[in-house]
Amino acid sequence: MISKRSVGLSIFLSLITCGIYEIYWFVKLTNETNQLSGDHKTSGGMAFLLTLITCGIYSLFWSYKMGKKMQIAQSKAGMPASDNSVLYLILNFFGLIIVSHAIIQSEINSIVERNYVAQ
């Protein structure tokens, strides 16, 4: 089950743990987005491993794919779907991946909230 996660607290924990929480957050975002979109090709752990092996290059691809998966997840939830894949890619390219994480988490929270209200 996917539950809402505080964006502000996640950013705060990422900063005070020197990025350790951000690794956990990255894996959870990937797994939750996979679950919401129905696309389970790459798990969060595998995405993190590929990012390490490629010295961060895979994270650019990851950002773009997350935008596409979130668009699918939004449409499956009956929400207006927005394709933010290029935005995530640009943010990641300029070293602002934590901003991408925050936007993705906010979108996941919206889907979870909508599904909770619909039930």
N, CA and C atoms as an extended XYZ file, in Angstrom:
357
Properties=species:S:1:pos:R:3:atomname:S:1:resname:S:1:resid:I:1 pbc="F F F"
N         0.842       -1.184        0.000 N   MET     1
C         0.000        0.000        0.000 CA  MET     1
C         0.885        1.245        0.000 C   MET     1
N         0.491        2.197       -0.791 N   ILE     2
C         1.234        3.446       -0.891 CA  ILE     2
C         0.577        4.463        0.029 C   ILE     2
N         1.390        5.104        0.852 N   SER     3
C         0.858        6.131        1.746 CA  SER     3
C         1.505        7.473        1.413 C   SER     3
N         0.839        8.536        1.823 N   LYS     4
C         1.360        9.879        1.585 CA  LYS     4
C         2.640       10.086        2.388 C   LYS     4
N         3.549       10.837        1.817 N   ARG     5
C         4.813       11.155        2.474 CA  ARG     5
C         4.990       12.675        2.427 C   ARG     5
N         5.393       13.252        3.514 N   SER     6
C         5.592       14.693        3.582 CA  SER     6
C         6.786       15.103        2.717 C   SER     6
N         6.548       16.000        1.776 N   VAL     7
C         7.605       16.464        0.884 CA  VAL     7
C         8.648       17.254        1.675 C   VAL     7
N         8.191       18.155        2.516 N   GLY     8
C         9.116       18.974        3.300 CA  GLY     8
C         9.984       18.138        4.226 C   GLY     8
N         9.373       17.181        4.898 N   LEU     9
C        10.131       16.314        5.803 CA  LEU     9
C        11.124       15.462        5.025 C   LEU     9
N        10.737       14.995        3.857 N   SER    10
C        11.643       14.185        3.040 CA  SER    10
C        12.855       14.996        2.588 C   SER    10
N        12.632       16.241        2.196 N   ILE    11
C        13.748       17.112        1.814 CA  ILE    11
C        14.631       17.373        3.021 C   ILE    11
N        14.023       17.681        4.159 N   PHE    12
C        14.774       17.945        5.393 CA  PHE    12
C        15.630       16.740        5.784 C   PHE    12
N        15.033       15.546        5.767 N   LEU    13
C        15.777       14.340        6.122 CA  LEU    13
C        16.897       14.057        5.124 C   LEU    13
N        16.654       14.342        3.861 N   SER    14
C        17.696       14.160        2.846 CA  SER    14
C        18.888       15.069        3.116 C   SER    14
N        18.601       16.292        3.540 N   LEU    15
C        19.676       17.252        3.807 CA  LEU    15
C        20.452       16.920        5.078 C   LEU    15
N        19.736       16.597        6.161 N   ILE    16
C        20.454       16.366        7.421 CA  ILE    16
C        21.167       15.014        7.464 C   ILE    16
N        20.768       14.078        6.608 N   THR    17
C        21.467       12.778        6.570 CA  THR    17
C        22.510       12.750        5.450 C   THR    17
N        22.812       13.907        4.878 N   CYS    18
C        23.811       14.025        3.801 CA  CYS    18
C        23.482       13.120        2.617 C   CYS    18
N        22.216       12.997        2.290 N   GLY    19
C        21.789       12.268        1.107 CA  GLY    19
C        21.411       10.816        1.322 C   GLY    19
N        21.626       10.287        2.528 N   ILE    20
C        21.300        8.882        2.769 CA  ILE    20
C        19.793        8.652        2.660 C   ILE    20
N        19.011        9.543        3.246 N   TYR    21
C        17.557        9.403        3.134 CA  TYR    21
C        17.114        9.580        1.683 C   TYR    21
N        17.822       10.403        0.938 N   GLU    22
C        17.444       10.619       -0.461 CA  GLU    22
C        17.582        9.331       -1.275 C   GLU    22
N        18.540        8.485       -0.927 N   ILE    23
C        18.674        7.187       -1.598 CA  ILE    23
C        17.429        6.349       -1.331 C   ILE    23
N        17.015        6.291       -0.067 N   TYR    24
C        15.800        5.563        0.308 CA  TYR    24
C        14.597        6.142       -0.431 C   TYR    24
N        14.516        7.464       -0.455 N   TRP    25
C        13.407        8.162       -1.106 CA  TRP    25
C        13.375        7.850       -2.599 C   TRP    25
N        14.540        7.847       -3.245 N   PHE    26
C        14.674        7.527       -4.662 CA  PHE    26
C        14.113        6.128       -4.955 C   PHE    26
N        14.513        5.169       -4.129 N   VAL    27
C        14.046        3.786       -4.305 CA  VAL    27
C        12.536        3.699       -4.102 C   VAL    27
N        12.026        4.340       -3.049 N   LYS    28
C        10.579        4.309       -2.780 CA  LYS    28
C         9.789        5.003       -3.890 C   LYS    28
N        10.257        6.156       -4.360 N   LEU    29
C         9.565        6.854       -5.445 CA  LEU    29
C         9.470        5.972       -6.683 C   LEU    29
N        10.566        5.306       -7.010 N   THR    30
C        10.588        4.445       -8.181 CA  THR    30
C         9.605        3.295       -8.026 C   THR    30
N         9.649        2.634       -6.877 N   ASN    31
C         8.756        1.489       -6.653 CA  ASN    31
C         7.286        1.902       -6.627 C   ASN    31
N         6.991        3.024       -5.977 N   GLU    32
C         5.606        3.484       -5.898 CA  GLU    32
C         5.081        3.928       -7.260 C   GLU    32
N         5.917        4.597       -8.029 N   THR    33
C         5.505        5.017       -9.366 CA  THR    33
C         5.292        3.803      -10.258 C   THR    33
N         6.172        2.806      -10.122 N   ASN    34
C         5.980        1.554      -10.870 CA  ASN    34
C         4.638        0.924      -10.520 C   ASN    34
N         4.310        0.903       -9.240 N   GLN    35
C         3.053        0.301       -8.791 CA  GLN    35
C         1.851        1.071       -9.333 C   GLN    35
N         1.914        2.391       -9.286 N   LEU    36
C         0.792        3.203       -9.754 CA  LEU    36
C         0.607        3.150      -11.266 C   LEU    36
N         1.712        3.054      -12.001 N   SER    37
C         1.636        3.050      -13.464 CA  SER    37
C         1.471        1.652      -14.044 C   SER    37
N         1.809        0.625      -13.252 N   GLY    38
C         1.748       -0.746      -13.747 CA  GLY    38
C         2.968       -1.151      -14.538 C   GLY    38
N         3.989       -0.316      -14.567 N   ASP    39
C         5.237       -0.594      -15.299 CA  ASP    39
C         6.303       -1.017      -14.299 C   ASP    39
N         6.603       -2.302      -14.255 N   HIS    40
C         7.539       -2.838      -13.259 CA  HIS    40
C         8.851       -3.296      -13.892 C   HIS    40
N         9.294       -2.634      -14.953 N   LYS    41
C        10.488       -3.081      -15.660 CA  LYS    41
C        11.758       -2.912      -14.826 C   LYS    41
N        11.885       -1.818      -14.104 N   THR    42
C        13.086       -1.562      -13.306 CA  THR    42
C        12.670       -1.195      -11.891 C   THR    42
N        13.126       -1.978      -10.922 N   SER    43
C        12.802       -1.696       -9.519 CA  SER    43
C        13.620       -0.501       -9.030 C   SER    43
N        13.250       -0.006       -7.870 N   GLY    44
C        13.967        1.117       -7.291 CA  GLY    44
C        15.416        0.773       -6.980 C   GLY    44
N        15.629       -0.424       -6.449 N   GLY    45
C        16.994       -0.856       -6.138 CA  GLY    45
C        17.845       -0.971       -7.386 C   GLY    45
N        17.276       -1.519       -8.445 N   MET    46
C        18.010       -1.656       -9.705 CA  MET    46
C        18.299       -0.283      -10.308 C   MET    46
N        17.341        0.630      -10.234 N   ALA    47
C        17.553        1.985      -10.754 CA  ALA    47
C        18.687        2.668       -9.998 C   ALA    47
N        18.731        2.476       -8.685 N   PHE    48
C        19.812        3.078       -7.900 CA  PHE    48
C        21.156        2.455       -8.258 C   PHE    48
N        21.185        1.139       -8.411 N   LEU    49
C        22.419        0.454       -8.789 CA  LEU    49
C        22.916        0.924      -10.150 C   LEU    49
N        22.014        1.041      -11.112 N   LEU    50
C        22.396        1.524      -12.441 CA  LEU    50
C        22.903        2.968      -12.394 C   LEU    50
N        22.311        3.773      -11.523 N   THR    51
C        22.771        5.150      -11.354 CA  THR    51
C        24.196        5.169      -10.807 C   THR    51
N        24.483        4.294       -9.835 N   LEU    52
C        25.838        4.210       -9.280 CA  LEU    52
C        26.839        3.742      -10.325 C   LEU    52
N        26.491        2.679      -11.039 N   ILE    53
C        27.406        2.085      -12.021 CA  ILE    53
C        27.740        3.067      -13.141 C   ILE    53
N        26.755        3.851      -13.555 N   THR    54
C        26.970        4.791      -14.664 CA  THR    54
C        27.393        6.180      -14.195 C   THR    54
N        27.753        6.300      -12.926 N   CYS    55
C        28.178        7.590      -12.354 CA  CYS    55
C        27.121        8.682      -12.535 C   CYS    55
N        25.873        8.318      -12.411 N   GLY    56
C        24.783        9.283      -12.458 CA  GLY    56
C        24.117        9.467      -13.806 C   GLY    56
N        24.693        8.916      -14.855 N   ILE    57
C        24.117        9.096      -16.189 CA  ILE    57
C        22.738        8.443      -16.283 C   ILE    57
N        22.581        7.271      -15.664 N   TYR    58
C        21.281        6.589      -15.713 CA  TYR    58
C        20.190        7.443      -15.074 C   TYR    58
N        20.536        8.282      -14.119 N   SER    59
C        19.509        9.091      -13.450 CA  SER    59
C        18.834       10.064      -14.419 C   SER    59
N        19.537       10.447      -15.486 N   LEU    60
C        18.911       11.304      -16.502 CA  LEU    60
C        17.794       10.534      -17.208 C   LEU    60
N        18.090        9.299      -17.592 N   PHE    61
C        17.072        8.438      -18.205 CA  PHE    61
C        15.946        8.179      -17.219 C   PHE    61
N        16.315        7.922      -15.961 N   TRP    62
C        15.328        7.656      -14.905 CA  TRP    62
C        14.359        8.827      -14.778 C   TRP    62
N        14.891       10.038      -14.768 N   SER    63
C        14.045       11.231      -14.629 CA  SER    63
C        13.019       11.308      -15.752 C   SER    63
N        13.482       11.091      -16.963 N   TYR    64
C        12.575       11.156      -18.111 CA  TYR    64
C        11.498       10.077      -18.002 C   TYR    64
N        11.907        8.852      -17.679 N   LYS    65
C        10.950        7.746      -17.564 CA  LYS    65
C         9.957        7.974      -16.425 C   LYS    65
N        10.384        8.569      -15.338 N   MET    66
C         9.477        8.846      -14.221 CA  MET    66
C         8.376        9.802      -14.648 C   MET    66
N         8.709       10.773      -15.477 N   GLY    67
C         7.694       11.689      -15.994 CA  GLY    67
C         6.647       10.956      -16.811 C   GLY    67
N         7.099       10.018      -17.646 N   LYS    68
C         6.174        9.235      -18.465 CA  LYS    68
C         5.320        8.310      -17.596 C   LYS    68
N         5.950        7.678      -16.592 N   LYS    69
C         5.207        6.782      -15.698 CA  LYS    69
C         4.183        7.550      -14.864 C   LYS    69
N         4.542        8.750      -14.412 N   MET    70
C         3.600        9.552      -13.627 CA  MET    70
C         2.411        9.967      -14.488 C   MET    70
N         2.651       10.243      -15.758 N   GLN    71
C         1.557       10.590      -16.658 CA  GLN    71
C         0.583        9.417      -16.779 C   GLN    71
N         1.105        8.205      -16.904 N   ILE    72
C         0.264        7.008      -16.974 CA  ILE    72
C        -0.496        6.816      -15.662 C   ILE    72
N         0.224        6.997      -14.536 N   ALA    73
C        -0.405        6.817      -13.222 CA  ALA    73
C        -1.536        7.814      -13.010 C   ALA    73
N        -1.339        9.060      -13.431 N   GLN    74
C        -2.384       10.073      -13.280 CA  GLN    74
C        -3.606        9.734      -14.113 C   GLN    74
N        -3.390        9.291      -15.337 N   SER    75
C        -4.536        8.961      -16.177 CA  SER    75
C        -5.258        7.723      -15.649 C   SER    75
N        -4.523        6.754      -15.094 N   LYS    76
C        -5.161        5.581      -14.490 CA  LYS    76
C        -6.002        5.958      -13.280 C   LYS    76
N        -5.574        7.007      -12.564 N   ALA    77
C        -6.301        7.454      -11.381 CA  ALA    77
C        -7.468        8.368      -11.734 C   ALA    77
N        -7.640        8.657      -13.018 N   GLY    78
C        -8.734        9.516      -13.447 CA  GLY    78
C        -8.455       10.991      -13.232 C   GLY    78
N        -7.192       11.331      -13.162 N   MET    79
C        -6.788       12.725      -12.963 CA  MET    79
C        -6.306       13.308      -14.285 C   MET    79
N        -6.296       14.620      -14.413 N   PRO    80
C        -5.700       15.218      -15.612 CA  PRO    80
C        -4.208       14.865      -15.639 C   PRO    80
N        -3.767       14.254      -16.719 N   ALA    81
C        -2.387       13.790      -16.816 CA  ALA    81
C        -1.488       14.882      -17.376 C   ALA    81
N        -0.346       15.067      -16.731 N   SER    82
C         0.634       16.035      -17.211 CA  SER    82
C         1.958       15.315      -17.441 C   SER    82
N         2.591       15.625      -18.554 N   ASP    83
C         3.869       15.016      -18.909 CA  ASP    83
C         4.993       15.957      -18.481 C   ASP    83
N         5.601       15.654      -17.333 N   ASN    84
C         6.690       16.475      -16.809 CA  ASN    84
C         8.055       15.838      -17.049 C   ASN    84
N         8.130       14.915      -17.991 N   SER    85
C         9.380       14.184      -18.194 CA  SER    85
C        10.543       15.106      -18.573 C   SER    85
N        10.311       16.081      -19.426 N   VAL    86
C        11.384       17.001      -19.823 CA  VAL    86
C        11.776       17.902      -18.652 C   VAL    86
N        10.807       18.315      -17.863 N   LEU    87
C        11.096       19.120      -16.675 CA  LEU    87
C        12.005       18.357      -15.716 C   LEU    87
N        11.659       17.088      -15.440 N   TYR    88
C        12.485       16.270      -14.542 CA  TYR    88
C        13.891       16.090      -15.098 C   TYR    88
N        13.979       15.887      -16.406 N   LEU    89
C        15.278       15.709      -17.053 CA  LEU    89
C        16.134       16.965      -16.916 C   LEU    89
N        15.543       18.125      -17.147 N   ILE    90
C        16.288       19.389      -17.042 CA  ILE    90
C        16.716       19.646      -15.596 C   ILE    90
N        15.810       19.425      -14.653 N   LEU    91
C        16.162       19.617      -13.240 CA  LEU    91
C        17.315       18.700      -12.843 C   LEU    91
N        17.247       17.447      -13.267 N   ASN    92
C        18.299       16.491      -12.947 CA  ASN    92
C        19.610       16.900      -13.609 C   ASN    92
N        19.550       17.349      -14.850 N   PHE    93
C        20.753       17.757      -15.575 CA  PHE    93
C        21.487       18.884      -14.843 C   PHE    93
N        20.734       19.792      -14.241 N   PHE    94
C        21.339       20.909      -13.520 CA  PHE    94
C        21.571       20.607      -12.038 C   PHE    94
N        21.465       19.343      -11.644 N   GLY    95
C        21.782       18.944      -10.272 CA  GLY    95
C        20.664       19.176       -9.270 C   GLY    95
N        19.470       19.382       -9.743 N   LEU    96
C        18.326       19.648       -8.863 CA  LEU    96
C        17.387       18.455       -8.790 C   LEU    96
N        17.954       17.262       -8.677 N   ILE    97
C        17.129       16.052       -8.666 CA  ILE    97
C        16.218       16.014       -7.446 C   ILE    97
N        16.622       16.653       -6.361 N   ILE    98
C        15.772       16.669       -5.166 CA  ILE    98
C        14.470       17.424       -5.451 C   ILE    98
N        14.522       18.400       -6.350 N   VAL    99
C        13.310       19.121       -6.744 CA  VAL    99
C        12.398       18.186       -7.542 C   VAL    99
N        13.004       17.375       -8.417 N   SER   100
C        12.219       16.368       -9.153 CA  SER   100
C        11.565       15.392       -8.188 C   SER   100
N        12.337       14.953       -7.199 N   HIS   101
C        11.786       14.031       -6.198 CA  HIS   101
C        10.588       14.665       -5.495 C   HIS   101
N        10.708       15.939       -5.159 N   ALA   102
C         9.626       16.634       -4.456 CA  ALA   102
C         8.371       16.721       -5.328 C   ALA   102
N         8.547       17.029       -6.609 N   ILE   103
C         7.391       17.132       -7.504 CA  ILE   103
C         6.738       15.766       -7.699 C   ILE   103
N         7.563       14.738       -7.894 N   ILE   104
C         7.032       13.384       -8.066 CA  ILE   104
C         6.283       12.954       -6.811 C   ILE   104
N         6.862       13.234       -5.637 N   GLN   105
C         6.194       12.860       -4.386 CA  GLN   105
C         4.863       13.591       -4.242 C   GLN   105
N         4.838       14.851       -4.622 N   SER   106
C         3.597       15.610       -4.558 CA  SER   106
C         2.537       15.000       -5.470 C   SER   106
N         2.948       14.563       -6.657 N   GLU   107
C         2.003       13.931       -7.582 CA  GLU   107
C         1.519       12.588       -7.036 C   GLU   107
N         2.421       11.821       -6.439 N   ILE   108
C         2.028       10.547       -5.826 CA  ILE   108
C         1.034       10.808       -4.696 C   ILE   108
N         1.314       11.827       -3.866 N   ASN   109
C         0.402       12.171       -2.776 CA  ASN   109
C        -0.982       12.530       -3.304 C   ASN   109
N        -1.036       13.249       -4.420 N   SER   110
C        -2.325       13.618       -5.014 CA  SER   110
C        -3.093       12.388       -5.477 C   SER   110
N        -2.385       11.440       -6.090 N   ILE   111
C        -3.038       10.209       -6.548 CA  ILE   111
C        -3.545        9.406       -5.363 C   ILE   111
N        -2.713        9.278       -4.323 N   VAL   112
C        -3.108        8.517       -3.134 CA  VAL   112
C        -4.321        9.180       -2.473 C   VAL   112
N        -4.299       10.489       -2.369 N   GLU   113
C        -5.405       11.223       -1.762 CA  GLU   113
C        -6.684       11.037       -2.573 C   GLU   113
N        -6.576       11.109       -3.882 N   ARG   114
C        -7.758       10.927       -4.748 CA  ARG   114
C        -8.306        9.519       -4.626 C   ARG   114
N        -7.415        8.521       -4.602 N   ASN   115
C        -7.868        7.127       -4.453 CA  ASN   115
C        -8.490        6.878       -3.097 C   ASN   115
N        -7.979        7.532       -2.066 N   TYR   116
C        -8.530        7.368       -0.714 CA  TYR   116
C        -9.937        7.956       -0.636 C   TYR   116
N       -10.120        9.124       -1.241 N   VAL   117
C       -11.418        9.785       -1.232 CA  VAL   117
C       -12.413        8.996       -2.078 C   VAL   117
N       -11.947        8.411       -3.182 N   ALA   118
C       -12.839        7.671       -4.079 CA  ALA   118
C       -13.339        6.376       -3.471 C   ALA   118
N       -12.600        5.825       -2.512 N   GLN   119
C       -13.006        4.540       -1.914 CA  GLN   119
C       -14.044        4.745       -0.894 C   GLN   119
